[in-house]
């Protein structure tokens, strides 16, 4: 299992993780993005910002 880049806790993933999939750390509830699957690497997911139609 990969570790959370925020708290270093283990993150449980589904059997077939996909790149760009968003998962949540079970320990600190940080949203994480899968950036690689071989080997599995996680990064803190970017904040989604409203563009208000601009």
C-alpha positions in Angstrom: 0.0 0.0 0.0 1.3 3.5 -0.8 1.8 6.1 1.8 -0.1 9.5 2.1 2.3 12.4 1.2 0.5 14.4 3.9 0.6 12.2 7.0 2.6 9.2 5.8 -0.3 6.8 6.7 -1.1 3.9 4.5 -3.7 4.5 1.8 -5.9 1.6 0.8 -6.6 1.4 -3.0 -9.0 -0.6 -5.1 -7.6 -3.6 -7.0 -7.0 -1.7 -10.2 -6.1 1.9 -9.5 -6.1 4.4 -12.4 -3.9 7.4 -13.1 -5.7 10.7 -12.2 -8.1 8.9 -9.9 -8.9 10.7 -6.6 -8.7 8.8 -3.4 -9.0 9.8 0.2 -6.5 9.1 3.0 -8.3 7.1 5.7 -6.1 8.7 8.5 -6.1 12.4 7.7 -8.9 12.6 5.1 -6.7 14.4 2.6 -7.8 14.0 -1.1 -5.0 12.4 -3.1 -4.5 11.9 -6.8 -2.9 8.8 -8.2 -0.1 10.1 -10.4 1.5 6.7 -11.3 0.4 3.1 -11.1 3.6 1.2 -11.7 4.7 1.8 -9.0 1.8 3.5 -7.4 2.6 7.1 -6.5 0.2 9.6 -4.8 0.2 13.4 -4.6 -2.1 15.8 -2.8 -4.9 16.5 -5.2 -5.1 20.1 -6.5 -7.9 22.3 -5.2 -10.8 22.7 -7.7 -11.5 26.4 -8.2 -14.6 28.0 -9.6 -14.1 29.9 -12.8 -17.6 31.7 -12.6 -17.8 31.6 -16.4 -14.7 33.7 -17.0 
